[in-house]
């Protein structure tokens, strides 16, 4: 990955890779906040996955919600695909969250906090539709 991801932990990089896989699974030619959320859930072992699991967020529920909200693309997408402006904002916010916590790395927890802080993307809507408040996510991240 590019140098801008050099402070990302291995798990956080894995989330970005999984987000791309999820976008391709839906035949989407972009990586949006919803794909980042799917990547966080699917990664399975990081702080974010634990927090989401504690809050009852399951991969199949998130996939169903994403499909319901935005559907699938018409064509198979191959190769690298880019982040939407909103997903880029989540990345920026995750870097800021790490800085606020005096962490010298960006982990899955920072990506989740960035996702929560952005608050307006598909991912935030999916979490709310699953009964997960953004405040609960923030307090759980700090707790875990």
N, C-alpha and C positions, 0 to 999 in steps of 0.2 A: 504494500500500500504506500501511498505517497507520504512524504515527510510530515505533512500536517497531522498524520495519525501516529507519529513516533512516540507520543506520550500515552497512547492508548495501551491498556493491558492486553494480553493475549485474548482474554475472554471478550473484551470490548471489540477487538478487531473481528473476532469470531461472530459477534452480533451483527456487525456490518456485512460480513459475508453471508450470514443466514438471511439478513434482510434482503439482500440481492436475490438469493434463492427463492425467497417467498414472493418477491415481485415477479420473478420469472414464472413461478408456479401459477400466479394469477394472470399471466400474459400481460403484465403491466410494463411499460417501457420507461418507468421511473421508480425511484425508491422514495416512498412517502413516509410520513410518521407512522402509518399503520403497519408498514413493512418493518420499521424499526421496532415497534411493539412486538410483532411476531418474532423477530430475531431475539429480542430480550427474553421472551417466554421460552422459545425453542432452545436457547443456549443451555438452560437447565441447571447450571451449577453456581453461577455468580450471585452476588448480593441481589441484583434486580430480579432474577428468576425466583429466588427465595421469597422476596417481598411479594411478588405477584402471586406466587403459589399460596403464601399465607393469606392473601386476600381473595383466594378462590378463582384467580384468573387462570383459565386453562386454554391450551393451544387450540383445541377444537372449537371452543366458544369464540375465541378471538377470530379464527378463520371464518367461522359462520357469520359473525357480525360484519367483518370486512367485506365478505362476498355480498351480504345483504345491502350494505351501504353503497358500495361502488361497483360491485360485479366483477366480471372477468373480462380481460381483453379478448379481441378476436383472433389475434395471431400470436404464434410462439415468438418469444423475444430471446435473442441469443447475444452473448458477449456482455461486456460491462455496460451498466446503465447508470445514469446519474441521479443525484439527490434532487428532490424538489426544493424550492426556496425555503419552504417550511421545515423540511428535514435538515437542511443546512443550518437553519436557525437553531434547531434542537442541538446540533453538534456544537455550535457556538455557545449555547447556554450550558451544555454539559461541561465544557472547558471552564466556563465561569463558575459553575457549581463546585468543581474540583478546587479552583482557586480560592473560593469562599471558605472551603473546609481546610485550607492549607495542605491539600494533597498535591503531590508532584506527579501525579499520574491521572489518567481518566479511565475509570472502571465502569462496569455495567451500571453501578448505582448512580454514577454521574449522568450517564445516558438517560436513565429512567427519570432522574430529577429534571434534566433538560426537557424531556418529553412532557413531564407534568407541568413544568414552568411555562412552556410554550402555550399550552392550554387550549388551543383553538383548532388543532389538526384533527384528522380522522381518528387518530389514536386516543386522544382525550375523549372524543365522543364515544368510542368503543368502550373505554374504561367506564365511563358514566353509564352506558347502557347495560353494563354488567354489574352495576350497583357499587362500583368502586369510586369513592370520592377522591379527588386529587389531594385533599388534605391528609387522608388516610395513607396514601402512598408516601407522601413526604415524611410523616411521622414514623411509618414503618421502616423507611430507609435509614433514618437516624437511629431507630431502635435496633435494627439488625446490624 
